[in-house]
Structure formats: structure tokens, C-alpha cells
């Protein structure tokens, strides 16, 4: 009897761990596959809400992605977007530095806001690169 209790506990624990191990094995979709999946999800939402015009547009987009998307080109496009965002952050920082030298408080605040937005855009581009 003492032997069966640990065995039963071990069996239950292994069954409980199996779904979590299976979840670790499946990798999230990336690149063109992720793009197709996102569009398919939007199509299903459009169908559910009876939005036939949006559904038609999304189906056209899905067909274009299926026909034209390749992971290498998509990665290059996303890398260029990150590079452009970095340049924009640098430009905004230079604008802020210039405004700070002049001492115009209104321009300083505007430049800070624009710099913050550019940094957010950069962060979004970096996150998109990883998808």
C-alpha cells in the first residue's frame, strides 16, 4: 500500500506535466506564417460580425500574402523599418538638443513628446522584427 501511493502520485504528476511540455514544444508562428494567421483571424472576426466588405478585403490581402510573401524579404523589410526608426530617434534627439540650447520651453516640450513617440515607434519596430 505504501508503494502504491507514491506511484499514484508520480502518475498523476506526469499526466499533469504532459500538456505543459506539449505547449513548450509548439513554437509561435513567425514571419509570413504569422502574417497569414493574423489575417485569417481577422477574417474570422469579420465573418462573425457580418462585415462582408472587410472580409472581402482581408481575403484579398490573404491571397496577396500567400502569393508574394517570403520570410527573407519580410525580415529585410522589418530590419529596414528598425533602421529608419533609429534614424528618426537620432533626428528627434538632435532637434531636442537644439531646442534645449535655445531654451524655448514650449519647443522643448514638443520635441520631448516627438522623441518619446519616435522611441515608441522604434520599440514597436524591434518587437515586429522578432515576430
N, C-alpha and C positions, 0 to 999 in steps of 0.2 A: 504494500500500500504506500509506504514511504517512497518507493521507487516511482510509482505512477504519478504522484503529484508534481515532481519536477519535470517529468516527461510531458505531462499535460500542459504545464506552464510554458515549456520550451516550444511545444507545438503551437499553442495559441500565439505566442510571441512571434514565431516565424510567419504565421499567416498574416499577422498584423503588419509585419515589416514588408511583405511582398508588394503591396500596392505602392508604398513609398519608394521602393527600389525600382519598380517599373516606371514611376514618374521621373526618376532621375535619369533613366536611360533615354527617354524621349527628349530630343533637343528642340528648342523653339525654332520655328521656321525663320530663315534669313533670306535676304536678297529678293530675287524675283518670286520665289515661292511665298514669302511673307507678303509681298505686294499682291499676288493673286489671292491669297487667303483673306487679306483685308478687304479687297474689292468684293469677294464672294460674300463676306459677312455683311457688307453694306447692301448688297443685292438682296439678301435675305431680309434685312431690316426694311428695305423699300417695299418688298413684296408684302411683308407683314402689315405695313401701314397703307397699302394700296396705292403707293405712289408710282404709277406706271411710267411716268416721264423720267423720273430719277432712275428707276430700274433699267429703262432702255439705255440711258446714258452710261450707267455703270456697266451694263453688259457690253457696250461698245468699248469702254475702257478696258474691260477684262480681255476682250478679244485682241485689242492692241498690245496689251502687256504680254499675253500669251504668244503673240506672233513676233514681237520685237524685243522683248526684254531678255538681256543676258546678264549674268551676275557680274562679269568683269566690267562691262560698260556702266552698270548701275553703281558699282563700287567706285569707279573713276569719277562718275558724276557727283557722288556723295563726298568724295575726297576734295573735289573742286569747290563744292559748297562750303566745306570746312575752311579751306584756304581763303575763299572770298570773305567768309565771316571773320577770320583772323585779321585780314587786311582792314576790314571795316572797323573792328575793335581798335586797331592801331591808329586809324584815321580819327576816330572819335576821341581817343585818348589825347592825340595831338591837338585837336580842337579844344578839349577841356583845358589842357596845359596853357594854350594861347589865351583862353578866356580868363584863366586864373592870373596870368601875368598882367592882363589889363585891369583886373579887379572888378569887373562888372558882375554883380551878384546875380542878376536876372539871367545873364548868358551862362554863368557858371552852373546854375541850377538846371537850365535847359540842356546844357552839354552833359551834365551828370546823368540826367534822365535818358538821353540818347545813348550814352555809353552803357548804361545798365541794360537797355533794350538790346544793344548790339551784343553784349556779353550773353544775354539770354538766347539770342539767335545762334550764337556760336555754340552754346551748350546743347541746344536742340539739334544743330547740325552734327555735333560729335555723337550724340545719342543715336541719331538716324544712321550714322556710319556703322554703328555696331549692330544694326538690325539686318 
